[in-house]
Amino acid sequence: MIFVSLPSPTRRNSSTVSFASTLYLCPILDLLLSKVPQELQPEIRLGLQEALINAAKHGNKLDPSKTVVVKFIITKESYSWIISDEGVGFHHPQPSEPKCQCQVTHDRDLPIDESESGRGLCILNEIFDQVLWDYEKGTQVKLCKIIKKGKRQTVQV
């Protein structure tokens, strides 16, 4: 089941979508991209799909009693998605820590799910101009696509 909050008259540029943990993401992605220009949609769709998979699969362990919540915000400068799950949290290196290496491992002895770990995080950093992690709980990430050209940043939420 998908829940969508309609924008209030005072906050017309934001909405919230929540759904039970699932990997069936097509209708959710369609909702989250409905206000994004067509030329940006394919790339952003891939990034959002990876982030939603991480939240549902790794965060919520595909537990249908747990939800993924996405808040979508439009400003003059950017499109932003804040994605939260109900998992135990994810430790992502803070800006002062060494960056994780963005390379996919291909260990033939591991199941396919585990042998390709790390790909989603690399995709997020390539597609979005800002990837903002919640370092305290590790259950939230903010993804921003800057409308006006700017530098990519990774900072704390």
C-alpha positions as YAML, in Angstrom:
chain: A
units: angstrom
residues:
- id: 1
  name: MET
  ca: [0.00, 0.00, 0.00]
- id: 2
  name: ILE
  ca: [1.26, 3.48, -0.89]
- id: 3
  name: PHE
  ca: [0.36, 6.58, 1.11]
- id: 4
  name: VAL
  ca: [0.79, 10.03, -0.41]
- id: 5
  name: SER
  ca: [0.37, 13.27, 1.49]
- id: 6
  name: LEU
  ca: [-1.04, 15.99, -0.69]
- id: 7
  name: PRO
  ca: [0.79, 19.30, -0.55]
- id: 8
  name: SER
  ca: [-0.80, 21.85, 1.75]
- id: 9
  name: PRO
  ca: [-1.57, 25.30, 0.38]
- id: 10
  name: THR
  ca: [1.37, 26.71, 2.35]
- id: 11
  name: ARG
  ca: [3.83, 23.97, 1.25]
- id: 12
  name: ARG
  ca: [2.91, 23.34, -2.38]
- id: 13
  name: ASN
  ca: [6.46, 22.38, -3.25]
- id: 14
  name: SER
  ca: [6.74, 19.31, -1.05]
- id: 15
  name: SER
  ca: [4.96, 16.02, -0.62]
- id: 16
  name: THR
  ca: [5.51, 12.78, 1.27]
- id: 17
  name: VAL
  ca: [5.14, 9.20, 0.06]
- id: 18
  name: SER
  ca: [5.32, 6.18, 2.36]
- id: 19
  name: PHE
  ca: [5.08, 2.51, 1.45]
- id: 20
  name: ALA
  ca: [5.56, -0.92, 2.95]
- id: 21
  name: SER
  ca: [8.99, -2.39, 2.25]
- id: 22
  name: THR
  ca: [8.91, -3.88, -1.22]
- id: 23
  name: LEU
  ca: [11.06, -4.07, -4.33]
- id: 24
  name: TYR
  ca: [8.06, -3.32, -6.59]
- id: 25
  name: LEU
  ca: [8.99, 0.33, -7.04]
- id: 26
  name: CYS
  ca: [7.62, 1.37, -10.45]
- id: 27
  name: PRO
  ca: [4.51, 3.22, -9.20]
- id: 28
  name: ILE
  ca: [6.48, 4.84, -6.39]
- id: 29
  name: LEU
  ca: [9.20, 6.04, -8.75]
- id: 30
  name: ASP
  ca: [6.53, 7.41, -11.11]
- id: 31
  name: LEU
  ca: [5.05, 9.44, -8.24]
- id: 32
  name: LEU
  ca: [8.43, 10.73, -7.09]
- id: 33
  name: LEU
  ca: [9.41, 11.83, -10.60]
- id: 34
  name: SER
  ca: [6.10, 13.36, -11.69]
- id: 35
  name: LYS
  ca: [7.32, 16.96, -11.21]
- id: 36
  name: VAL
  ca: [10.85, 16.43, -12.55]
- id: 37
  name: PRO
  ca: [11.58, 17.53, -16.14]
- id: 38
  name: GLN
  ca: [11.48, 14.64, -18.61]
- id: 39
  name: GLU
  ca: [15.12, 15.03, -19.63]
- id: 40
  name: LEU
  ca: [16.31, 14.44, -16.03]
- id: 41
  name: GLN
  ca: [13.99, 11.54, -15.24]
- id: 42
  name: PRO
  ca: [15.97, 8.50, -16.52]
- id: 43
  name: GLU
  ca: [19.11, 9.33, -14.55]
- id: 44
  name: ILE
  ca: [17.29, 10.37, -11.38]
- id: 45
  name: ARG
  ca: [15.01, 7.33, -11.62]
- id: 46
  name: LEU
  ca: [18.06, 5.05, -11.49]
- id: 47
  name: GLY
  ca: [19.44, 6.87, -8.45]
- id: 48
  name: LEU
  ca: [16.13, 6.90, -6.59]
- id: 49
  name: GLN
  ca: [15.61, 3.23, -7.39]
- id: 50
  name: GLU
  ca: [18.97, 2.35, -5.84]
- id: 51
  name: ALA
  ca: [18.24, 4.44, -2.72]
- id: 52
  name: LEU
  ca: [14.76, 2.92, -2.29]
- id: 53
  name: ILE
  ca: [16.13, -0.60, -2.74]
- id: 54
  name: ASN
  ca: [18.75, 0.12, -0.07]
- id: 55
  name: ALA
  ca: [16.07, 1.40, 2.33]
- id: 56
  name: ALA
  ca: [13.61, -1.47, 1.76]
- id: 57
  name: LYS
  ca: [16.09, -4.35, 1.39]
- id: 58
  name: HIS
  ca: [19.05, -3.44, 3.58]
- id: 59
  name: GLY
  ca: [17.36, -1.06, 6.04]
- id: 60
  name: ASN
  ca: [13.98, -2.71, 6.56]
- id: 61
  name: LYS
  ca: [15.07, -6.25, 5.53]
- id: 62
  name: LEU
  ca: [11.98, -6.37, 3.24]
- id: 63
  name: ASP
  ca: [9.78, -6.57, 6.34]
- id: 64
  name: PRO
  ca: [6.31, -5.55, 5.06]
- id: 65
  name: SER
  ca: [5.39, -4.22, 8.51]
- id: 66
  name: LYS
  ca: [8.12, -1.57, 8.17]
- id: 67
  name: THR
  ca: [7.78, 1.46, 5.92]
- id: 68
  name: VAL
  ca: [10.01, 3.58, 3.76]
- id: 69
  name: VAL
  ca: [9.15, 7.28, 3.84]
- id: 70
  name: VAL
  ca: [10.20, 9.69, 1.10]
- id: 71
  name: LYS
  ca: [9.76, 13.44, 1.31]
- id: 72
  name: PHE
  ca: [10.10, 15.24, -2.04]
- id: 73
  name: ILE
  ca: [10.96, 18.95, -2.01]
- id: 74
  name: ILE
  ca: [11.23, 21.36, -4.94]
- id: 75
  name: THR
  ca: [13.00, 24.69, -4.60]
- id: 76
  name: LYS
  ca: [14.24, 27.18, -7.19]
- id: 77
  name: GLU
  ca: [17.70, 25.66, -6.82]
- id: 78
  name: SER
  ca: [17.08, 21.93, -6.52]
- id: 79
  name: TYR
  ca: [14.98, 18.80, -6.37]
- id: 80
  name: SER
  ca: [15.46, 16.88, -3.12]
- id: 81
  name: TRP
  ca: [14.34, 13.53, -1.76]
- id: 82
  name: ILE
  ca: [14.72, 12.60, 1.92]
- id: 83
  name: ILE
  ca: [14.49, 8.82, 2.25]
- id: 84
  name: SER
  ca: [14.04, 7.21, 5.68]
- id: 85
  name: ASP
  ca: [13.71, 3.59, 6.74]
- id: 86
  name: GLU
  ca: [13.01, 1.81, 10.03]
- id: 87
  name: GLY
  ca: [16.18, -0.27, 10.07]
- id: 88
  name: VAL
  ca: [19.02, -0.37, 12.58]
- id: 89
  name: GLY
  ca: [21.10, 2.14, 10.63]
- id: 90
  name: PHE
  ca: [23.93, 2.24, 8.16]
- id: 91
  name: HIS
  ca: [27.43, 3.48, 8.91]
- id: 92
  name: HIS
  ca: [28.62, 5.63, 6.05]
- id: 93
  name: PRO
  ca: [32.04, 7.29, 6.34]
- id: 94
  name: GLN
  ca: [31.76, 10.86, 7.61]
- id: 95
  name: PRO
  ca: [33.41, 13.58, 5.52]
- id: 96
  name: SER
  ca: [36.49, 13.45, 7.77]
- id: 97
  name: GLU
  ca: [36.83, 9.65, 7.33]
- id: 98
  name: PRO
  ca: [38.45, 8.03, 4.31]
- id: 99
  name: LYS
  ca: [36.00, 7.71, 1.42]
- id: 100
  name: CYS
  ca: [34.70, 4.26, 0.63]
- id: 101
  name: GLN
  ca: [36.11, 2.85, -2.54]
- id: 102
  name: CYS
  ca: [33.51, 2.80, -5.30]
- id: 103
  name: GLN
  ca: [34.21, -0.48, -6.91]
- id: 104
  name: VAL
  ca: [31.99, -3.49, -7.22]
- id: 105
  name: THR
  ca: [33.42, -6.74, -5.93]
- id: 106
  name: HIS
  ca: [32.89, -9.88, -7.96]
- id: 107
  name: ASP
  ca: [33.59, -12.74, -5.58]
- id: 108
  name: ARG
  ca: [32.33, -15.94, -7.24]
- id: 109
  name: ASP
  ca: [32.06, -17.65, -3.83]
- id: 110
  name: LEU
  ca: [29.45, -15.16, -2.57]
- id: 111
  name: PRO
  ca: [25.76, -15.16, -3.49]
- id: 112
  name: ILE
  ca: [25.04, -12.63, -6.26]
- id: 113
  name: ASP
  ca: [23.36, -10.21, -3.82]
- id: 114
  name: GLU
  ca: [26.52, -9.99, -1.71]
- id: 115
  name: SER
  ca: [29.04, -10.10, -4.56]
- id: 116
  name: GLU
  ca: [27.78, -6.82, -6.02]
- id: 117
  name: SER
  ca: [27.62, -4.83, -2.80]
- id: 118
  name: GLY
  ca: [28.51, -1.16, -2.94]
- id: 119
  name: ARG
  ca: [27.22, -0.43, -6.44]
- id: 120
  name: GLY
  ca: [24.17, 1.52, -5.22]
- id: 121
  name: LEU
  ca: [26.20, 3.96, -3.14]
- id: 122
  name: CYS
  ca: [28.47, 4.71, -6.07]
- id: 123
  name: ILE
  ca: [25.48, 5.34, -8.31]
- id: 124
  name: LEU
  ca: [24.03, 7.78, -5.77]
- id: 125
  name: ASN
  ca: [27.26, 9.76, -5.66]
- id: 126
  name: GLU
  ca: [27.47, 9.88, -9.46]
- id: 127
  name: ILE
  ca: [23.86, 10.91, -10.13]
- id: 128
  name: PHE
  ca: [23.08, 13.38, -7.36]
- id: 129
  name: ASP
  ca: [24.87, 16.65, -6.73]
- id: 130
  name: GLN
  ca: [24.50, 16.24, -2.96]
- id: 131
  name: VAL
  ca: [24.26, 13.04, -0.95]
- id: 132
  name: LEU
  ca: [23.60, 13.98, 2.67]
- id: 133
  name: TRP
  ca: [23.78, 11.20, 5.26]
- id: 134
  name: ASP
  ca: [22.27, 11.14, 8.75]
- id: 135
  name: TYR
  ca: [25.37, 10.06, 10.65]
- id: 136
  name: GLU
  ca: [23.69, 9.68, 14.04]
- id: 137
  name: LYS
  ca: [20.97, 7.11, 13.25]
- id: 138
  name: GLY
  ca: [22.05, 6.01, 9.77]
- id: 139
  name: THR
  ca: [18.46, 5.54, 8.64]
- id: 140
  name: GLN
  ca: [18.10, 8.60, 6.43]
- id: 141
  name: VAL
  ca: [19.70, 10.04, 3.31]
- id: 142
  name: LYS
  ca: [18.92, 13.26, 1.47]
- id: 143
  name: LEU
  ca: [19.54, 13.27, -2.28]
- id: 144
  name: CYS
  ca: [19.68, 16.58, -4.15]
- id: 145
  name: LYS
  ca: [19.82, 17.38, -7.82]
- id: 146
  name: ILE
  ca: [20.90, 21.00, -8.26]
- id: 147
  name: ILE
  ca: [19.03, 22.91, -10.93]
- id: 148
  name: LYS
  ca: [21.67, 25.61, -11.15]
- id: 149
  name: LYS
  ca: [25.08, 24.08, -11.76]
- id: 150
  name: GLY
  ca: [27.17, 23.60, -8.64]
- id: 151
  name: LYS
  ca: [29.77, 21.31, -7.15]
- id: 152
  name: ARG
  ca: [28.97, 17.87, -5.78]
- id: 153
  name: GLN
  ca: [28.99, 17.76, -2.01]
- id: 154
  name: THR
  ca: [28.73, 15.13, 0.70]
- id: 155
  name: VAL
  ca: [27.78, 16.65, 4.05]
- id: 156
  name: GLN
  ca: [25.88, 15.73, 7.21]
- id: 157
  name: VAL
  ca: [22.06, 16.09, 7.41]
...
